[in-house]
Amino acid sequence: MKQHHVLSRFVNFFAPLIVLAVVLNQVMPAQADLLVTSRESNSVVRFTDSGQFIGVLIQGDPTNAANNTAMNGGLVGPIGIATKPGDDDHLYVVSSGITQTGFSTGVSSVLQYDLKTGAFVGSYATDDLNNSSDLVFDASGNALVSNFSNLFDAFHDNVVKFEADGTPTGTFAQLPFPMGAVAIALGPSNDLFVSTFFGNQIYRYNATTGAQIGTEPWVAQVLDGAWGAGLLYHDGYLYASNASQAPPASASHVIMRYDITDPSLSTAFITDVGGVHLAFPGDMAIAPNGNLLVASLGNDFSDPTQAGQILEYDIDTGAFVGIYAQGFLNGPAAMTFAAVPEPSSVALALMGTALTGVGVWRRRRRSA
């Protein structure tokens, strides 16, 4: 009877803790980490939401062999990266197929990975892709992917669309030839913005139909001799990153900011002459503290030790704040914040307390 009484007391005390731990583990939000594609090392690198290096989440073939599907699905020249609405367990990465030598010897595809472990799950999309670059999902989970250019393929200078399950639907938005679709971004009024490499322009399309809005580019000229490697819509503005294709030492590396209602109201939000901090800006994101993050590729592409960085700028003034993240980034191309599914520290602590209690009760029972 005494032993039964002790067991009842244990259950009454620790059972609520175990239940609370399980509930917290289900309802508490997962940690939002910063995930960055490292194009020249064929990898996806993981940082905390404050920019501390965690490790390499996904590693493609380090020898850069094209189409080595035996290693993480054949990830070569990763660029675009995104999570899909309604799918909290997977990460989607654009494998451009462009090797470190600059040649497109691989096959462009959108690859799917386990968001928690980085393990390869399968190919999400392969049709209609060639020299692919950026990736966004709409609210319904449909994927839009930009194709840079390949004159020997039907799909060039365009944005193609896939249904949520990866079924291809063909060309969604067609750019004039030859432009080279690079970055894409969804705007606030069912808009799709597309920046070009060769034309130095930004085009605007209906995000439902793919029809071009207006007969002219939304922005006819980003900057002389510049290309838009990154687009980001945030709080009424469209940000576009630009750098000269073959800059002299004094060239400016610039982040342009356009008023979404009137692109003529534009400003050179960040200007870094000579790339003192910002060298060849790429993708952009908004940090948890509200500031602007910009991927900096570095000045010397021939030197593999020239590590890329994620730089932080004041979202109101454009002032340089500092290096937000760095480590194992060789040609950072695109980034996203993703809630990595893992048990919360609170839940683990409570479960640990409960398990400790089990051990204490068992020891007391044996000694009784």
Number of C-alpha atoms within 10 A of each C-alpha: 6 7 10 9 9 14 15 11 12 15 12 11 13 19 13 12 19 18 15 16 23 16 12 18 20 15 9 13 14 16 16 17 19 24 24 29 30 27 26 24 26 27 27 28 24 25 22 16 20 14 18 15 16 13 13 19 20 22 20 23 20 13 11 21 17 18 17 16 13 11 14 21 22 26 37 35 32 34 29 29 25 21 22 19 13 10 10 16 16 23 23 24 26 31 31 28 28 26 21 17 9 10 10 18 16 22 20 28 28 27 24 22 22 19 23 15 14 17 17 21 16 13 16 20 23 18 17 22 30 28 28 35 33 31 27 23 21 16 10 11 18 18 26 24 29 33 28 26 24 17 11 8 10 13 23 28 28 27 31 25 24 23 15 17 11 17 15 18 12 15 22 20 23 20 18 14 13 16 19 26 33 30 32 29 22 23 21 12 9 12 17 25 21 28 31 27 23 18 22 20 22 25 24 25 23 18 20 11 10 18 14 20 14 10 8 12 19 20 17 13 14 20 16 11 16 24 28 32 25 27 28 21 21 15 9 13 19 21 27 27 29 28 25 17 13 9 16 9 10 11 17 22 26 25 25 21 22 20 15 19 10 11 15 11 10 17 13 16 19 20 18 18 15 16 21 12 19 29 24 27 29 27 28 27 24 18 20 11 10 12 17 23 23 29 30 26 25 21 19 12 15 7 10 13 11 15 20 26 25 26 22 24 22 16 17 10 10 16 14 16 14 13 15 19 23 19 17 19 29 25 28 31 30 30 26 20 22 21 18 21 19 14 17 17 13 14 21 15 12 19 20 15 16 21 15 13 15 15 12 11 15 13 11 11 12 7 7 7
